[in-house]
Amino acid sequence: MGEIILVRHGQANSAATDEAGYDKLSDLGHQQARWLGNYLADREKPFDKVISGSLRRHKETAAGIGYETPQIDPRLNEMDYFNLGQALEDVHGIPFPGPEEFAAHAPQVMEAWHRAEIMGVETFASFETRVTSVLQEAAQPGVRVLCVTSGGVIGMIIRHLLNLDPTRMAHVLLPIMNSSLHRVHVIPQGPILAGFNAIPHLDQPDRAHAVTHY
């Protein structure tokens, strides 16, 4: 059986108002990555391949885990949520949310993007195609792959595996935590979801402060 472990990056710059400003780990994000690296070294068998998106927060997370030179694949890069949010405001007059409004905002963005009413740097269909192509290539029998990526990519992979509509995909995105683990098993019938949003490396009383969503 093959296995793909998807890792969401550590906490980034949550005070940012654009993608460029967001794309760097906070001090806590670096610590989350180091703790995850220790956990994986202690508990997991070696990986046959380690792949990272090309964003700074992906590469910093991979380095913190212990992989300074992963294979870089931009197909693992996040959706352009800041521009999608601006497009939703331009087209439908829905303002970009604060943290408390994000749960209502994300399904609206996903539905409008899926209906091609809005677009950031790519269409919903092109995002789905690039993400699922990485999954298909990584899903090899007997091969263990670690992918360092973002929450939107993980949500899209789960949409593909479970045939979710855009609203339910958004509901999957919302709880995904920084530095969380998501497992896909590769069986003869194809890839199946085997684990979601695990943070065993943070499951200690003195690390409760390190459980973050953004």
Secondary structure, DSSP 8 states (H G I E B T S, - for coil): -EEEEEEE---B-TT-SSHHHH-SB-HHHHHHHHHHHHHHHHHS---SEEEE-SSHHHHHHHHHHT-SS-EE-GGG----HHHHHHHHHHHH------GGGHHHHHHHHHHHHHTTS--SSS-HHHHHHHHHHHHHHH--TT-EEEEEE-HHHHHHHHHHHHT--HHHHHHHHTT--TT-EEEEEEETTEEEEEEEEE-GGG-SGGGGGG----
